[in-house]
């Protein structure tokens, strides 16, 4: 049985040009949509519509979990606008 520490990972959402980033802690089995929503809430309304999230060269859906993507502490999800 995993410990509480292993049930969460830190994930950095970083703009594609690396000009901005935000660090989030997410439960491995929770959908990433909550993290994506938090990130988007800090963007201007007009910029939110065209945002895509990518990890390891593949587009990430909000329904996916950290466990499904095999995210580890410190992994970076790129934010494409």
RARA-V738324 format. One record per residue. N is the residue number from 1. RES is the residue in one small letter. NEAR is the number of other ideal C-beta (glycine too) atoms within 12 Angstrom. Layout:
n = {N;N}
res = {RES;RES}
near = {NEAR;NEAR}
This chain:
n = {1;2;3;4;5;6;7;8;9;10;11;12;13;14;15;16;17;18;19;20;21;22;23;24;25;26;27;28;29;30;31;32;33;34;35;36;37;38;39;40;41;42;43;44;45;46;47;48;49;50;51;52;53;54;55;56;57;58;59;60;61;62;63;64;65;66;67;68;69;70;71;72;73;74;75;76;77;78;79;80;81}
res = {x;x;x;x;x;x;x;x;x;x;x;x;x;x;x;x;x;x;x;x;x;x;x;x;x;x;x;x;x;x;x;x;x;x;x;x;x;x;x;x;x;x;x;x;x;x;x;x;x;x;x;x;x;x;x;x;x;x;x;x;x;x;x;x;x;x;x;x;x;x;x;x;x;x;x;x;x;x;x;x;x}
near = {5;12;8;10;12;15;17;23;30;23;38;27;37;25;24;19;11;12;9;18;21;22;20;31;23;36;23;28;18;24;21;34;18;20;35;32;19;19;33;26;15;20;21;12;11;10;18;17;11;15;28;24;35;24;30;15;10;16;19;33;18;24;14;27;26;30;20;19;30;15;32;19;18;15;25;27;39;27;34;20;23}
